[in-house]
Amino acid sequence: MTLRALFGVLLASSAADASRGVLQRREAVHDHSFQPDYVLRGTFNNNTQIACTTRPSVLLNGTHPGPELRLIENTTTWIRVYNDIPDQDLTVHWHGLSASVAPFSDGTPLVSQWPIPPDHYFDYELHPEVGEAGTYFYHAHVQFQSVSAIGPLVVQEADPSNDPYAHYEEKIMMVTELYNKTDQNIVTGLVANPFVWSGEPNTFLVNGNAYAPPYLNVTSACGPEVFDVEPDKTYRFRVIGGNALGLIVFGIEQHKNMTIVAADAGYTQPFDVLLKTMSRQQLSQQNKTDFFIQVEDRLRPTTAVSYAVLRYKQPCSDKPQSVPVLPTAKPLNITTDITEITSWAEYALQPLRPNDFPSAAEVTRRVVISTQQIWSSNSSNSTARWQQAGSSEWTAEDPGTASSNVPYLINIYKNGQAAVPSIQAAQPYGGWDPVTNTWPAAVGEVLEIVWLNTANNKSGSGSYDAHPWHAHGGHYFDIGSGPGMYDPVANEQRLSGYAPVRKDTTYLYDYTLAGGFAAGTINGWRAWRLRVTDAGVWMIHCHSLQHMTMGMQTVWVMGDAAQIQAKVVPADGWLTNGTNVQGYMSYGGEAYGNSTWDPKVVSWFHDK
């Protein structure tokens, strides 16, 4: 059996809903007496060693991936992030937990916070609600840093008896990519004239290790990742797709007994990743104890392959086992059929428990967003950008509006309703407000958001790409995908008797993997339903780092100024005139500590 990691996670659990607890704000100075629960230090080294190769990289705590973080539901966790990079800003985003963090802690620069300047640090406050236990990850959110500055995050149940799989031993499998080009060269080329593509990844890493030419130095500490298991046991694999570009597929040699039990942010009904290992009898018949885990990508022009190893422990033996020789032929034949790839697990995963899926009758507004690559000319000497709805594109370096030289959340705090886009004014533009370059929504709405994969604007040579769309601020209900144009009537029929799961990342597929189409032709669609319950400023973006750099990001303002400010300034006026949050209002403000001052912070959660 093969599985896929869609820039998200398998084995996560349900996200909090509108019953989220009330925030309680309290000012504090985090002096020497304050001890964060975790510390992450961002560093840059021109000679970073990853998988037996040297690459200039940003790391968190000096490793790739970064350390595993464990949080507990209904418990506040403070994570201090130091920016020790002398010439780059830094933020950290908690992928999948956006609505469970303090207002300035989502980690999105120029959206929810000012980035952390060099030689400063910032204290992030996280508070997962009951029901949010599961598998997540964290990563830097500045330019291309997260290709290497990334790590696993697990939220555990407040009541262990609520974990249906607590009795299984856990393994974390985090898949990332390795590029020979530097981050700076990649970013510079993507926005250059003429455009220079990053190239495809050189290989894939499993927990920071690779086993594929030329990464074969198995005598050093950077050989393949080895998962030690015992016969006749069931393991919970927390699989995290932290890759930058492709759709990851993987399988385990001679092991088909795997079952999905959760995806992104909700336990699912078992679907054909718990791994059932071989019995001792089966293992003896194989005459070997090492089995390859084969990792590849799909929906790309070329395919790389790398391996990890599933190893059965030898009883009564402390003798180290050698690494198996790299196979001359792939041990697994993982499908390349486009129909199988794009239909896998569609309309299949269902929640383990009821999740308040909104019916079509509850939908208050449908927002249809085309995604298209725009070339400045038909010649090779041109620039390439990604646009949404024909005009919208956004990056932190080029937010597309003069008002966004400060983070949107801070702008709303300072200027109130004048900084909030109008839903009515956005209607002629398909829901996009060109003045603020944002997408407004009202608290209480039920949105149906439809993403369309549109051929680029090159005359006579239009082509498509695949896009993993990721939402901050909460989870949406994924209501399916398909080739061609979205038909709401036909899709509603497919949803009959089916309960969609909540997700934070799903793919807008390329159903052709070819070119030569008329500019603007629709290739396929992906649709969501979203209950707007959490006021704030949230990003929805393609999670391909290359496409993000090229403008494939959107900013959503959910709620009016009073609802958004209520998260920051209490209605009772206890903290008056906004003085409590002044430290967050400027780049390098008092909420950002350094060697000369302790940060003045506001704590929003008070369980300890």
TINU-601581 format. One record per residue (C-alpha): z, x, y; residue in three letters; residue number from 1. Coordinates in Angstrom, 3 decimals. Layout:
BEGIN
c3/c1/c2/r/k
Z/X/Y/ALA/NUM .
...
***
This chain:
BEGIN
c3/c1/c2/r/k
0.000/0.000/0.000/MET/1 .
-0.711/1.237/3.519/THR/2 .
1.116/0.397/6.725/LEU/3 .
0.405/0.799/10.385/ARG/4 .
2.436/1.919/13.386/ALA/5 .
1.157/0.130/16.489/LEU/6 .
2.750/2.161/19.299/PHE/7 .
5.950/0.372/18.368/GLY/8 .
8.290/0.052/15.464/VAL/9 .
8.695/-1.512/12.081/LEU/10 .
12.223/-2.602/11.216/LEU/11 .
13.477/-3.721/14.615/ALA/12 .
15.395/-6.907/15.239/SER/13 .
15.485/-9.912/17.515/SER/14 .
15.613/-9.621/21.290/ALA/15 .
18.033/-11.456/23.528/ALA/16 .
16.947/-14.679/25.202/ASP/17 .
18.009/-16.637/28.246/ALA/18 .
21.601/-16.716/27.026/SER/19 .
22.038/-13.108/28.184/ARG/20 .
25.519/-12.452/29.534/GLY/21 .
26.274/-12.509/33.249/VAL/22 .
26.133/-9.146/34.980/LEU/23 .
29.337/-7.934/36.595/GLN/24 .
28.869/-5.199/39.156/ARG/25 .
31.347/-2.462/39.994/ARG/26 .
30.976/0.643/42.113/GLU/27 .
32.017/3.980/40.681/ALA/28 .
31.663/7.686/41.265/VAL/29 .
30.739/9.538/38.091/HIS/30 .
32.783/12.664/38.731/ASP/31 .
34.038/15.231/36.225/HIS/32 .
36.250/12.621/34.565/SER/33 .
33.248/10.544/33.529/PHE/34 .
31.859/11.309/30.090/GLN/35 .
28.440/9.827/29.231/PRO/36 .
27.859/8.669/25.680/ASP/37 .
24.704/10.783/25.409/TYR/38 .
23.102/13.550/27.440/VAL/39 .
19.358/14.209/27.510/LEU/40 .
18.005/17.258/29.330/ARG/41 .
14.360/17.352/30.285/GLY/42 .
12.880/20.846/30.231/THR/43 .
9.433/22.429/30.400/PHE/44 .
8.449/25.562/28.510/ASN/45 .
5.030/27.223/28.458/ASN/46 .
5.780/28.530/24.957/ASN/47 .
7.097/25.432/23.221/THR/48 .
6.787/25.711/19.448/GLN/49 .
5.605/22.494/17.787/ILE/50 .
4.321/22.523/14.193/ALA/51 .
3.670/26.264/14.104/CYS/52 .
1.666/26.234/17.294/THR/53 .
2.478/27.044/20.909/THR/54 .
1.890/24.417/23.556/ARG/55 .
3.283/24.016/27.097/PRO/56 .
5.391/20.861/26.772/SER/57 .
8.148/18.755/28.267/VAL/58 .
10.985/18.228/25.785/LEU/59 .
14.244/16.293/25.744/LEU/60 .
17.121/18.452/24.519/ASN/61 .
14.675/21.138/23.480/GLY/62 .
13.224/19.414/20.414/THR/63 .
10.283/17.244/19.422/HIS/64 .
11.149/14.555/18.758/PRO/65 .
14.359/14.367/20.747/GLY/66 .
17.723/13.541/19.170/PRO/67 .
18.346/10.202/17.491/GLU/68 .
20.372/7.846/19.695/LEU/69 .
22.556/5.089/18.211/ARG/70 .
23.684/2.111/20.291/LEU/71 .
25.776/-0.911/19.291/ILE/72 .
25.139/-4.509/20.281/GLU/73 .
27.332/-5.930/23.049/ASN/74 .
28.496/-2.425/23.943/THR/75 .
27.605/-0.495/27.074/THR/76 .
26.093/2.951/26.555/THR/77 .
25.672/5.460/29.375/TRP/78 .
22.930/8.054/28.906/ILE/79 .
22.756/10.876/31.427/ARG/80 .
19.281/12.341/31.894/VAL/81 .
18.991/15.734/33.587/TYR/82 .
15.692/16.833/35.085/ASN/83 .
15.676/20.597/34.603/ASP/84 .
11.909/20.775/35.188/ILE/85 .
11.401/22.735/38.435/PRO/86 .
8.173/21.075/39.587/ASP/87 .
7.950/17.645/37.922/GLN/88 .
9.703/14.310/38.295/ASP/89 .
11.190/12.637/35.220/LEU/90 .
12.283/9.203/34.026/THR/91 .
13.167/7.874/30.572/VAL/92 .
12.169/4.403/29.342/HIS/93 .
13.964/2.607/26.505/TRP/94 .
10.985/1.137/24.696/HIS/95 .
11.692/-2.482/23.729/GLY/96 .
15.071/-2.747/25.498/LEU/97 .
13.925/-3.361/29.084/SER/98 .
15.831/-6.594/29.759/ALA/99 .
19.011/-5.122/28.260/SER/100 .
19.402/-2.391/30.819/VAL/101 .
20.906/-2.323/34.289/ALA/102 .
18.430/-3.228/37.073/PRO/103 .
17.452/0.354/37.963/PHE/104 .
17.530/1.660/34.384/SER/105 .
14.165/0.587/32.920/ASP/106 .
12.776/4.064/33.554/GLY/107 .
9.529/3.005/35.246/THR/108 .
8.869/5.193/38.306/PRO/109 .
7.679/3.373/41.440/LEU/110 .
8.413/0.045/39.699/VAL/111 .
12.127/-0.223/38.887/SER/112 .
13.438/3.113/40.159/GLN/113 .
12.699/6.289/42.033/TRP/114 .
11.984/9.074/39.540/PRO/115 .
14.594/11.752/38.974/ILE/116 .
13.749/14.734/41.223/PRO/117 .
13.902/18.282/39.899/PRO/118 .
17.460/19.638/39.607/ASP/119 .
18.946/16.124/39.663/HIS/120 .
20.279/13.756/37.034/TYR/121 .
20.534/9.994/36.625/PHE/122 .
22.932/7.859/34.585/ASP/123 .
21.153/5.078/32.696/TYR/124 .
23.236/2.050/31.687/GLU/125 .
22.177/0.149/28.548/LEU/126 .
23.783/-2.924/27.040/HIS/127 .
21.960/-4.435/24.047/PRO/128 .
22.885/-8.053/23.503/GLU/129 .
23.962/-9.511/20.167/VAL/130 .
20.754/-10.128/18.224/GLY/131 .
18.958/-7.029/19.497/GLU/132 .
19.860/-4.708/16.640/ALA/133 .
16.867/-2.822/15.321/GLY/134 .
14.565/0.156/15.697/THR/135 .
13.362/1.331/19.103/TYR/136 .
12.465/4.594/20.767/PHE/137 .
12.806/6.303/24.127/TYR/138 .
10.288/8.390/26.017/HIS/139 .
9.496/9.914/29.380/ALA/140 .
7.435/7.648/31.637/HIS/141 .
5.808/10.138/34.027/VAL/142 .
2.135/10.992/33.479/GLN/143 .
1.550/12.552/30.011/PHE/144 .
5.103/13.776/29.395/GLN/145 .
5.870/11.306/26.612/SER/146 .
3.378/12.969/24.252/VAL/147 .
6.255/15.368/23.573/SER/148 .
9.320/13.984/25.432/ALA/149 .
10.178/11.202/23.008/ILE/150 .
12.771/10.299/20.392/GLY/151 .
14.149/7.560/18.100/PRO/152 .
16.688/4.950/19.189/LEU/153 .
18.529/2.579/16.852/VAL/154 .
20.664/-0.395/17.863/VAL/155 .
23.243/-1.334/15.258/GLN/156 .
24.755/-4.786/14.739/GLU/157 .
28.073/-5.448/16.448/ALA/158 .
29.076/-7.172/13.222/ASP/159 .
27.757/-5.082/10.298/PRO/160 .
27.731/-8.164/8.092/SER/161 .
24.807/-9.473/10.181/ASN/162 .
22.605/-6.620/8.981/ASP/163 .
20.830/-7.920/5.851/PRO/164 .
19.795/-4.391/4.849/TYR/165 .
22.945/-2.420/5.653/ALA/166 .
23.429/-1.431/2.014/HIS/167 .
20.167/0.544/1.943/TYR/168 .
20.029/4.216/2.831/GLU/169 .
17.948/4.839/5.969/GLU/170 .
15.099/7.210/6.730/LYS/171 .
13.490/7.569/10.164/ILE/172 .
9.779/8.298/10.242/MET/173 .
8.460/8.941/13.754/MET/174 .
4.732/9.600/14.114/VAL/175 .
3.434/11.449/17.171/THR/176 .
0.315/13.432/18.104/GLU/177 .
-0.381/17.065/18.917/LEU/178 .
-2.982/18.141/21.498/TYR/179 .
-4.111/21.683/22.147/ASN/180 .
-4.815/20.886/25.790/LYS/181 .
-1.913/20.979/28.211/THR/182 .
-0.596/17.787/29.781/ASP/183 .
-1.811/18.938/33.195/GLN/184 .
-5.328/19.726/31.982/ASN/185 .
-5.539/16.336/30.271/ILE/186 .
-4.382/14.387/33.333/VAL/187 .
-6.561/16.378/35.715/THR/188 .
-9.649/15.797/33.584/GLY/189 .
-9.054/12.062/33.181/LEU/190 .
-9.058/11.454/36.950/VAL/191 .
-11.651/14.112/37.831/ALA/192 .
-15.222/13.798/39.073/ASN/193 .
-16.913/14.399/36.727/PRO/194 .
-14.637/12.724/34.184/PHE/195 .
-13.368/14.985/31.374/VAL/196 .
-12.008/13.322/28.232/TRP/197 .
-8.755/14.616/26.723/SER/198 .
-10.305/15.005/23.306/GLY/199 .
-8.872/13.461/20.163/GLU/200 .
-5.485/14.643/18.821/PRO/201 .
-5.609/17.809/16.756/ASN/202 .
-3.218/16.397/14.200/THR/203 .
-0.377/13.970/13.638/PHE/204 .
3.277/14.903/13.437/LEU/205 .
5.908/13.250/11.274/VAL/206 .
9.319/13.895/12.828/ASN/207 .
7.729/16.812/14.654/GLY/208 .
6.175/18.420/11.569/ASN/209 .
2.583/18.582/10.350/ALA/210 .
0.897/19.601/7.133/TYR/211 .
-2.819/19.963/7.735/ALA/212 .
-5.112/22.838/8.679/PRO/213 .
-4.311/24.952/10.629/PRO/214 .
-0.634/23.902/10.553/TYR/215 .
0.195/25.348/7.135/LEU/216 .
2.863/27.959/7.736/ASN/217 .
5.158/26.561/5.070/VAL/218 .
7.238/29.715/4.870/THR/219 .
8.623/29.024/8.345/SER/220 .
10.817/26.215/9.620/ALA/221 .
7.785/24.163/10.618/CYS/222 .
6.407/23.057/7.291/GLY/223 .
5.787/19.411/6.388/PRO/224 .
8.441/16.757/6.855/GLU/225 .
10.155/16.122/3.497/VAL/226 .
11.905/12.841/2.721/PHE/227 .
14.370/13.326/-0.142/ASP/228 .
14.866/10.233/-2.312/VAL/229 .
16.389/9.313/-5.641/GLU/230 .
14.799/7.330/-8.464/PRO/231 .
15.228/3.570/-8.749/ASP/232 .
16.594/3.014/-5.257/LYS/233 .
15.488/1.015/-2.229/THR/234 .
15.316/2.745/1.148/TYR/235 .
14.998/1.348/4.637/ARG/236 .
12.325/3.329/6.462/PHE/237 .
12.510/2.938/10.236/ARG/238 .
8.884/3.663/11.135/VAL/239 .
8.136/4.464/14.790/ILE/240 .
4.617/4.814/16.166/GLY/241 .
5.165/7.112/19.136/GLY/242 .
1.593/8.398/19.231/ASN/243 .
-0.430/8.666/22.425/ALA/244 .
-3.814/7.262/21.447/LEU/245 .
-4.909/6.089/18.004/GLY/246 .
-3.949/3.326/15.603/LEU/247 .
-1.879/5.064/12.931/ILE/248 .
-2.236/4.129/9.263/VAL/249 .
-0.310/5.698/6.415/PHE/250 .
0.377/5.332/2.728/GLY/251 .
2.516/6.988/0.062/ILE/252 .
0.848/8.446/-2.973/GLU/253 .
1.450/6.293/-6.106/GLN/254 .
3.988/4.117/-4.249/HIS/255 .
2.823/0.579/-3.571/LYS/256 .
6.209/-1.121/-3.585/ASN/257 .
6.813/-1.350/0.162/MET/258 .
7.861/-4.477/2.062/THR/259 .
7.932/-5.096/5.826/ILE/260 .
11.226/-6.698/6.814/VAL/261 .
11.093/-6.313/10.611/ALA/262 .
8.639/-5.549/13.398/ALA/263 .
9.238/-4.504/17.010/ASP/264 .
12.208/-6.693/17.801/ALA/265 .
12.862/-9.190/15.057/GLY/266 .
13.662/-9.356/11.384/TYR/267 .
10.736/-10.914/9.564/THR/268 .
10.396/-12.783/6.372/GLN/269 .
9.530/-10.170/3.711/PRO/270 .
5.854/-9.314/3.889/PHE/271 .
3.699/-7.279/1.458/ASP/272 .
9.598/-1.080/5.363/VAL/273 .
11.560/-1.295/2.423/LEU/274 .
10.500/1.367/-0.072/LEU/275 .
11.350/0.932/-3.736/LYS/276 .
11.221/4.295/-5.464/THR/277 .
10.054/4.915/-9.006/MET/278 .
12.410/4.534/-11.937/SER/279 .
13.358/7.660/-13.869/ARG/280 .
11.053/6.564/-16.658/GLN/281 .
8.124/6.133/-14.284/GLN/282 .
8.874/9.472/-12.676/LEU/283 .
8.930/11.278/-16.001/SER/284 .
5.501/9.874/-16.793/GLN/285 .
4.102/11.379/-13.573/GLN/286 .
5.207/14.911/-14.440/ASN/287 .
5.863/15.672/-10.764/LYS/288 .
8.478/14.985/-8.131/THR/289 .
6.537/15.431/-4.867/ASP/290 .
4.227/12.732/-3.496/PHE/291 .
2.166/12.954/-0.344/PHE/292 .
2.589/10.607/2.607/ILE/293 .
-0.903/10.485/4.081/GLN/294 .
-1.184/9.813/7.840/VAL/295 .
-4.484/9.031/9.578/GLU/296 .
-5.758/7.130/12.603/ASP/297 .
-8.317/4.385/13.038/ARG/298 .
-10.493/2.846/15.774/LEU/299 .
-11.373/6.326/17.056/ARG/300 .
-14.705/8.230/16.907/PRO/301 .
-13.215/10.880/14.626/THR/302 .
-10.334/10.764/12.176/THR/303 .
-7.641/13.373/11.701/ALA/304 .
-5.307/13.506/8.706/VAL/305 .
-1.872/14.996/8.156/SER/306 .
0.734/14.810/5.417/TYR/307 .
4.453/14.530/4.871/ALA/308 .
6.162/14.654/1.489/VAL/309 .
8.262/12.129/-0.443/LEU/310 .
10.396/14.238/-2.765/ARG/311 .
12.576/13.116/-5.665/TYR/312 .
15.802/15.063/-5.885/LYS/313 .
16.299/17.043/-9.067/GLN/314 .
19.651/16.259/-10.700/PRO/315 .
22.082/19.122/-11.214/CYS/316 .
19.875/21.574/-9.353/SER/317 .
20.480/23.372/-6.061/ASP/318 .
17.311/25.392/-6.431/LYS/319 .
15.013/24.919/-3.427/PRO/320 .
11.705/23.291/-4.247/GLN/321 .
8.437/24.729/-2.998/SER/322 .
6.070/22.718/-0.844/VAL/323 .
3.170/21.231/-2.818/PRO/324 .
-0.254/22.714/-2.249/VAL/325 .
-2.350/20.775/0.238/LEU/326 .
-4.670/18.477/-1.724/PRO/327 .
-8.358/19.373/-1.800/THR/328 .
-9.174/15.659/-1.767/ALA/329 .
-7.219/12.890/-0.110/LYS/330 .
-4.808/11.349/-2.619/PRO/331 .
-5.165/7.944/-0.933/LEU/332 .
-8.258/5.995/0.000/ASN/333 .
-7.003/4.156/3.090/ILE/334 .
-9.442/1.529/4.246/THR/335 .
-11.844/2.176/7.097/THR/336 .
-13.275/-1.339/6.986/ASP/337 .
-13.079/-2.757/10.512/ILE/338 .
-12.479/-6.307/9.301/THR/339 .
-9.585/-5.284/7.067/GLU/340 .
-8.065/-3.162/9.817/ILE/341 .
-8.249/-5.803/12.534/THR/342 .
-7.057/-8.675/10.334/SER/343 .
-4.159/-6.898/8.622/TRP/344 .
-0.879/-8.811/9.150/ALA/345 .
-2.504/-11.166/11.674/GLU/346 .
-1.009/-14.681/11.423/TYR/347 .
1.206/-13.332/8.626/ALA/348 .
4.518/-11.971/9.907/LEU/349 .
7.060/-14.739/10.510/GLN/350 .
10.632/-14.534/11.838/PRO/351 .
13.533/-14.403/9.442/LEU/352 .
15.430/-16.776/11.716/ARG/353 .
14.176/-19.424/14.232/PRO/354 .
13.114/-17.757/17.486/ASN/355 .
12.330/-20.621/19.908/ASP/356 .
8.550/-20.258/19.767/PHE/357 .
7.021/-22.362/22.592/PRO/358 .
4.465/-24.998/21.665/SER/359 .
1.112/-25.352/23.390/ALA/360 .
2.489/-28.390/25.233/ALA/361 .
5.136/-26.177/26.853/GLU/362 .
2.600/-23.744/28.324/VAL/363 .
2.590/-24.071/32.113/THR/364 .
-0.209/-21.628/32.902/ARG/365 .
-2.849/-19.591/31.109/ARG/366 .
-3.681/-16.175/32.567/VAL/367 .
-6.915/-14.647/31.241/VAL/368 .
-7.241/-10.915/31.950/ILE/369 .
-10.393/-8.952/31.224/SER/370 .
-10.001/-5.224/30.610/THR/371 .
-12.975/-3.016/31.438/GLN/372 .
-13.777/0.632/31.932/GLN/373 .
-15.484/1.152/35.295/ILE/374 .
-17.754/4.153/35.813/TRP/375 .
-18.661/5.169/39.362/SER/376 .
-22.302/5.636/38.288/SER/377 .
-24.525/5.723/35.201/ASN/378 .
-24.795/9.513/35.385/SER/379 .
-22.580/11.971/33.552/SER/380 .
-21.254/13.206/36.905/ASN/381 .
-18.999/10.241/37.565/SER/382 .
-15.432/9.037/37.431/THR/383 .
-13.987/6.557/34.948/ALA/384 .
-11.172/4.082/35.559/ARG/385 .
-9.738/1.122/33.676/TRP/386 .
-9.498/-2.166/35.534/GLN/387 .
-7.902/-5.496/34.746/GLN/388 .
-9.403/-8.790/36.004/ALA/389 .
-12.221/-6.946/37.735/GLY/390 .
-10.101/-5.278/40.420/SER/391 .
-6.541/-4.518/39.328/SER/392 .
-5.615/-0.965/38.359/GLU/393 .
-2.313/0.810/38.804/TRP/394 .
-0.709/4.192/38.350/THR/395 .
2.458/5.593/39.873/ALA/396 .
0.283/8.207/41.593/GLU/397 .
-2.086/5.542/42.996/ASP/398 .
-0.344/2.142/43.149/PRO/399 .
-3.219/0.593/45.087/GLY/400 .
-1.160/-0.797/47.969/THR/401 .
0.605/0.785/50.913/ALA/402 .
3.781/-1.191/50.230/SER/403 .
4.143/0.512/46.851/SER/404 .
5.037/3.908/48.238/ASN/405 .
8.528/2.715/47.304/VAL/406 .
9.434/1.134/43.961/PRO/407 .
8.680/-2.597/43.861/TYR/408 .
12.236/-3.539/42.902/LEU/409 .
13.651/-1.586/45.823/ILE/410 .
11.052/-3.032/48.201/ASN/411 .
12.121/-6.557/47.191/ILE/412 .
15.768/-5.642/47.640/TYR/413 .
15.065/-4.322/51.144/LYS/414 .
12.578/-6.937/52.378/ASN/415 .
13.412/-10.047/50.398/GLY/416 .
10.869/-12.801/49.852/GLN/417 .
8.324/-11.071/52.113/ALA/418 .
7.879/-8.456/49.369/ALA/419 .
7.390/-11.028/46.586/VAL/420 .
3.792/-12.045/45.774/PRO/421 .
2.748/-15.679/45.954/SER/422 .
1.666/-17.389/42.745/ILE/423 .
-0.518/-19.759/44.737/GLN/424 .
-2.230/-16.956/46.651/ALA/425 .
-2.905/-15.179/43.346/ALA/426 .
-4.657/-18.147/41.726/GLN/427 .
-8.144/-17.429/43.172/PRO/428 .
-7.889/-13.964/41.609/TYR/429 .
-6.935/-15.150/38.133/GLY/430 .
-3.204/-14.654/38.691/GLY/431 .
-3.408/-11.235/40.388/TRP/432 .
-2.194/-10.755/43.968/ASP/433 .
-4.444/-8.173/45.684/PRO/434 .
-2.035/-7.688/48.587/VAL/435 .
0.776/-6.282/46.425/THR/436 .
-1.373/-5.367/43.397/ASN/437 .
1.004/-7.352/41.182/THR/438 .
1.003/-10.390/38.905/TRP/439 .
3.591/-13.010/39.969/PRO/440 .
5.354/-15.475/37.673/ALA/441 .
8.156/-17.980/38.138/ALA/442 .
11.349/-18.045/36.100/VAL/443 .
11.080/-21.006/33.740/GLY/444 .
7.322/-20.735/33.266/GLU/445 .
5.793/-20.455/29.826/VAL/446 .
2.751/-18.243/30.218/LEU/447 .
-0.141/-17.895/27.833/GLU/448 .
-1.605/-14.461/28.540/ILE/449 .
-5.022/-13.737/27.067/VAL/450 .
-6.419/-10.194/27.088/TRP/451 .
-10.200/-9.796/26.787/LEU/452 .
-11.903/-6.612/25.599/ASN/453 .
-14.898/-6.230/27.928/THR/454 .
-17.807/-3.769/27.681/ALA/455 .
-17.866/-1.092/30.364/ASN/456 .
-20.158/-1.380/33.359/ASN/457 .
-22.743/1.216/32.293/LYS/458 .
-26.145/-0.442/32.328/SER/459 .
-27.580/-0.780/28.812/GLY/460 .
-24.875/1.316/27.170/SER/461 .
-21.736/-0.765/27.356/GLY/462 .
-19.006/0.064/24.858/SER/463 .
-15.400/-0.875/24.129/TYR/464 .
-12.102/0.714/23.214/ASP/465 .
-8.905/-0.431/21.495/ALA/466 .
-5.749/-1.013/23.528/HIS/467 .
-2.101/-1.306/22.441/PRO/468 .
-0.695/-3.600/25.160/TRP/469 .
3.040/-3.170/25.738/HIS/470 .
5.376/-5.420/27.749/ALA/471 .
8.550/-4.370/29.521/HIS/472 .
11.236/-6.867/30.432/GLY/473 .
11.322/-8.902/27.258/GLY/474 .
9.414/-9.814/24.151/HIS/475 .
6.477/-12.181/23.905/TYR/476 .
5.282/-14.344/21.037/PHE/477 .
2.111/-12.879/19.600/ASP/478 .
-0.239/-15.798/18.863/ILE/479 .
-3.091/-13.834/17.346/GLY/480 .
-6.366/-12.089/18.014/SER/481 .
-9.998/-12.231/17.038/GLY/482 .
-13.580/-11.228/17.857/PRO/483 .
-15.578/-12.918/20.600/GLY/484 .
-14.132/-15.258/23.222/MET/485 .
-10.716/-16.890/22.971/TYR/486 .
-10.862/-20.531/21.862/ASP/487 .
-7.457/-22.162/22.481/PRO/488 .
-8.253/-25.237/20.378/VAL/489 .
-9.362/-23.204/17.352/ALA/490 .
-6.430/-20.824/17.695/ASN/491 .
-3.957/-23.684/17.877/GLU/492 .
-5.292/-24.867/14.540/GLN/493 .
-4.651/-21.410/13.080/ARG/494 .
-1.080/-21.572/14.386/LEU/495 .
-0.407/-24.832/12.568/SER/496 .
2.467/-24.274/10.140/GLY/497 .
2.901/-20.669/11.295/TYR/498 .
5.800/-19.310/13.387/ALA/499 .
4.801/-16.157/15.313/PRO/500 .
7.178/-13.247/15.690/VAL/501 .
8.245/-11.778/19.010/ARG/502 .
6.693/-8.429/19.815/LYS/503 .
6.639/-5.849/22.585/ASP/504 .
3.348/-4.137/21.608/THR/505 .
0.179/-5.507/19.999/THR/506 .
-3.411/-4.346/19.786/TYR/507 .
-6.438/-5.609/21.641/LEU/508 .
-8.979/-4.489/19.060/TYR/509 .
-12.465/-3.082/19.309/ASP/510 .
-14.374/-5.055/16.673/TYR/511 .
-17.573/-2.980/16.747/THR/512 .
-16.820/0.751/17.205/LEU/513 .
-20.310/1.014/18.664/ALA/514 .
-22.140/1.084/21.995/GLY/515 .
-25.318/-0.250/23.546/GLY/516 .
-23.923/-3.611/24.651/PHE/517 .
-24.664/-5.383/27.898/ALA/518 .
-22.127/-4.600/30.605/ALA/519 .
-19.363/-7.172/30.727/GLY/520 .
-19.919/-8.529/27.203/THR/521 .
-16.725/-9.846/25.569/ILE/522 .
-15.873/-8.117/22.295/ASN/523 .
-12.561/-9.714/21.353/GLY/524 .
-9.220/-11.064/22.508/TRP/525 .
-5.462/-10.920/22.018/ARG/526 .
-3.150/-13.764/23.130/ALA/527 .
0.568/-14.045/23.852/TRP/528 .
3.030/-16.722/24.869/ARG/529 .
5.851/-15.616/27.106/LEU/530 .
8.935/-17.487/28.228/ARG/531 .
9.781/-16.117/31.680/VAL/532 .
13.566/-15.893/31.534/THR/533 .
14.486/-12.539/33.093/ASP/534 .
13.907/-12.145/36.822/ALA/535 .
12.786/-8.667/37.765/GLY/536 .
9.859/-6.329/38.167/VAL/537 .
8.307/-5.365/34.849/TRP/538 .
5.310/-3.412/33.666/MET/539 .
2.733/-4.592/31.146/ILE/540 .
0.369/-1.776/30.277/HIS/541 .
-1.832/-0.220/27.648/CYS/542 .
0.360/2.267/25.807/HIS/543 .
-2.441/4.779/25.335/SER/544 .
-1.329/7.600/27.627/LEU/545 .
-4.934/8.394/28.491/GLN/546 .
-5.682/4.817/29.514/HIS/547 .
-2.444/4.562/31.496/MET/548 .
-3.471/7.655/33.436/THR/549 .
-6.809/5.980/34.153/MET/550 .
-5.221/2.848/35.654/GLY/551 .
-4.649/0.534/32.669/MET/552 .
-1.276/-0.687/33.910/GLN/553 .
-0.117/-3.918/35.529/THR/554 .
3.060/-4.767/37.429/VAL/555 .
4.577/-8.249/37.091/TRP/556 .
7.036/-9.746/39.562/VAL/557 .
8.993/-12.452/37.757/MET/558 .
11.141/-14.741/39.862/GLY/559 .
11.686/-15.080/43.591/ASP/560 .
13.593/-12.651/45.782/ALA/561 .
16.909/-14.513/45.431/ALA/562 .
16.685/-14.464/41.631/GLN/563 .
15.719/-10.797/41.549/ILE/564 .
18.312/-9.759/44.128/GLN/565 .
21.007/-11.695/42.267/ALA/566 .
20.840/-8.999/39.607/LYS/567 .
21.564/-6.401/42.257/VAL/568 .
23.739/-8.104/44.881/VAL/569 .
26.251/-10.684/43.654/PRO/570 .
26.016/-14.183/45.057/ALA/571 .
29.691/-14.204/46.047/ASP/572 .
29.145/-11.334/48.454/GLY/573 .
31.923/-9.269/46.851/TRP/574 .
29.876/-6.134/47.484/LEU/575 .
28.676/-6.849/51.021/THR/576 .
25.617/-5.727/52.989/ASN/577 .
24.083/-4.035/49.977/GLY/578 .
26.119/-0.875/50.507/THR/579 .
26.807/-0.776/46.793/ASN/580 .
23.215/0.053/45.887/VAL/581 .
22.230/2.291/48.786/GLN/582 .
22.286/5.279/46.489/GLY/583 .
19.359/3.807/44.526/TYR/584 .
17.255/3.047/47.596/MET/585 .
15.786/6.479/48.269/SER/586 .
14.254/9.356/46.339/TYR/587 .
17.092/11.675/45.397/GLY/588 .
19.671/9.241/46.828/GLY/589 .
23.388/9.253/46.102/GLU/590 .
22.894/7.562/42.720/ALA/591 .
21.151/10.755/41.601/TYR/592 .
23.639/13.529/40.969/GLY/593 .
23.025/17.248/41.384/ASN/594 .
24.978/20.474/41.526/SER/595 .
26.571/19.580/44.874/THR/596 .
27.543/15.924/44.475/TRP/597 .
28.573/13.428/41.851/ASP/598 .
26.442/10.308/41.638/PRO/599 .
27.687/7.088/43.224/LYS/600 .
26.632/4.393/40.764/VAL/601 .
27.005/0.686/40.220/VAL/602 .
28.104/-0.358/36.751/SER/603 .
26.727/-3.722/35.713/TRP/604 .
28.506/-4.091/32.368/PHE/605 .
32.233/-3.715/31.779/HIS/606 .
33.178/-3.652/28.132/ASP/607 .
34.939/-0.311/28.470/LYS/608 .
***
